[in-house]
Every structure is written in C-alpha cells, then in structure tokens.
Amino acid sequence: MKLYGIRNCDTVKKARKWLDEQDISYEFHDFKKDGIDEARLTQWEKAVSWEALLNRRGTTWRNLGDDVRDSINGQSAHDIMLKNTSIIKRPVVEHEGSVYVGFNADDWATLFK
C-alpha cells in the first residue's frame, strides 16, 4: 500500500493514524515535498477520474480565478494538479492495483482488512 498526501493535512493525519492503529503497513509519499509525476497522475485520472481527484473544497481551489474554475476540464485540471499538488484531494491510496481517494474509516475497514 502506498499513501499519497501532505504530511500536515488533517485528513492525511487521520488516515495514517487509522492505518497505524490497524497495524496496516504502508509507504507514505508527501506530494507537497516530493511532487507527483505526470504518469502517476494520469494513471489516477484513468482509475478514478479527474473530478474525484480535484479538491473543490480547499483554499487552493478558491484561490483560482473564476475564469479558471468556470472553464475547468480534464486537461486544465490535470495541468493544475501537476503544478499545484495541494489541489489534489487527499489522501490518495494505491492498494492491490486499485486507487482510492479520500478517507472514511468505515469504508477503509471494508477495503483494507
């Protein structure tokens, strides 16, 4: 299992704590510090869609211009996520060939046990 996110994100902290409490081993990739490569992002977009990956609730989204937000599409979202990883919904988990976005303890209890 590989968990992608930002170390100081509250949701990522909860997800990591949950994994630790369940004694589930994982590798953590801080994409704020280490970035994300285009091939990986494209793989996620194919697996879950760019809409699922784009965090429209955060400050990064709100700081985009109205013109950018109003005309967002797959390509522009891809470019924005590559340039500013803070706009990617967190965490992103790769596990046994699948990709999952976000943290919900009840869902994870079913998925990762």
C-alpha positions in Angstrom: 0.0 0.0 0.0 1.2 3.5 -0.9 -0.5 6.5 0.7 -0.1 9.9 -1.1 -0.8 13.2 0.6 0.6 16.1 2.5 2.1 15.4 5.9 0.4 18.2 7.8 -3.1 17.7 6.2 -5.6 16.8 8.9 -7.3 14.1 6.8 -4.0 12.5 6.0 -3.1 12.5 9.7 -6.3 10.8 10.5 -5.8 8.2 7.7 -2.2 7.5 8.8 -3.3 7.2 12.4 -6.1 4.7 11.4 -3.6 2.6 9.3 -1.2 2.6 12.2 -3.9 1.5 14.7 -5.0 -1.3 12.3 -1.4 -2.4 12.0 -1.5 -1.9 8.2 1.9 -1.2 6.7 2.1 1.5 4.1 4.6 3.7 2.3 3.9 7.4 2.6 4.6 9.8 -0.3 4.4 13.5 0.6 3.5 15.1 -2.7 3.9 18.6 -1.3 7.6 17.8 -0.7 8.2 15.2 -3.4 5.8 16.2 -6.1 3.9 13.9 -8.3 4.9 12.8 -11.8 2.6 13.1 -14.8 2.4 9.4 -15.5 1.2 8.7 -11.9 -1.4 11.5 -12.1 -2.6 10.2 -15.5 -2.9 6.7 -14.0 -5.1 8.0 -11.1 -7.2 10.0 -13.5 -7.9 6.8 -15.6 -8.7 4.9 -12.4 -10.9 7.3 -10.6 -11.4 10.4 -12.9 -10.0 13.9 -12.6 -13.3 15.0 -11.0 -12.7 12.7 -8.0 -9.1 13.9 -7.6 -9.8 17.6 -7.8 -10.4 19.1 -4.4 -13.0 21.8 -4.9 -13.4 22.5 -1.2 -9.9 23.8 -0.3 -8.2 27.1 -0.3 -6.2 26.3 -3.5 -9.4 25.8 -5.5 -11.0 29.0 -4.0 -7.8 31.0 -4.9 -8.1 30.1 -8.6 -9.6 32.7 -10.8 -13.3 32.5 -11.6 -12.5 32.1 -15.3 -10.3 29.0 -14.4 -12.9 27.4 -12.1 -15.7 28.1 -14.6 -13.9 26.5 -17.5 -12.2 23.6 -15.8 -12.0 20.4 -17.8 -9.9 17.2 -17.8 -6.8 18.8 -19.4 -6.8 22.0 -17.4 -7.5 20.1 -14.1 -4.5 17.8 -15.0 -2.2 20.8 -15.6 -3.3 22.5 -12.3 -2.9 19.3 -10.3 0.6 18.8 -11.7 1.6 22.4 -11.0 0.0 22.6 -7.5 -0.4 19.3 -5.8 -2.3 21.0 -2.9 -5.4 20.9 -5.1 -5.4 17.1 -5.2 -8.0 15.5 -2.8 -6.2 13.7 0.0 -5.2 11.0 0.7 -4.8 9.0 -2.5 -4.1 5.3 -1.8 -2.7 2.7 -4.2 -3.5 -0.8 -3.0 -3.5 -4.1 -4.8 -3.9 -2.4 -8.2 -6.7 -0.1 -7.3 -6.7 3.7 -6.5 -8.8 5.2 -3.7 -9.3 8.9 -2.9 -10.3 10.3 0.5 -10.5 8.9 3.9 -13.5 7.2 5.6 -12.8 4.8 8.4 -15.8 2.7 7.8 -15.1 2.3 4.1 -11.4 1.6 4.8 -12.3 -1.1 7.3 -14.0 -2.9 4.5 -11.4 -2.2 1.8 -8.2 -2.8 3.7 -8.9 -5.6 6.1 
